[in-house]
Amino acid sequence: MPGIDPQIICHRLHVNPAIKPVAQKRRNFAPERVAIIEAEIDKLLAAGFIREVSYAEWLANVVLVAKKDKGLWRVRRLHRPQQGMP
């Protein structure tokens, strides 16, 4: 992100090479929700917060959560099964 030292915000994933990667099944979203997700991804890419990878071994689906007060959507990423939503 612009203006923030990368040493502070960069996250390194220390993965045990002996562990088999876990990939969730890819979820399909309604077209209006796809537009919301793509807009959020474009915003994060433009800020340099995320980058595109090819052939990812790990897959964590995004989850859209409705905001209570404005009727808008929040995009969340769930990385561990215990963070799962019903």
C-alpha positions, -999 to +999 in steps of 0.1 A: +000+000+000+013+034-009+030+053+020+034+022+043+068+005+047+067-030+031+087-043+060+057-036+082+028-048+061+044-077+041+033-112+052+054-142+046+036-176+047+059-201+064+045-234+049+058-268+059+068-284+026+057-318+040+021-307+042-001-312+012-018-280+000-055-277+007-078-263-020-114-255-014-138-262-042-142-231-064-175-214-056-199-199-082-214-166-075-244-148-089-235-122-116-242-092-094-220-106-067-192-113-092-192-076-101-188-067-064-159-092-060-141-080-091-144-044-080-128-052-047-100-072-064-093-044-088-091-020-059-066-042-040-045-048-072-044-011-079-032-004-044-005-030-047-020-049-017-023-082-036-008-096-068-019-121-093-005-156-093-007-185-118-015-220-108-021-214-071-018-246-050-038-231-022-073-217-028-094-198-002-127-186-015-140-152-007-172-147+012-196-117+007-210-105+040-238-080+040-232-048+060-260-041+084-264-004+081-260+004+044-270-026+024-235-029+010-213-059+008-180-066+025-156-091+009-139-115+033-114-142+027-115-173+049-082-191+053-089-218+078-119-241+082-126-228+117-133-194+102-160-209+080-195-196+077-225-219+079 
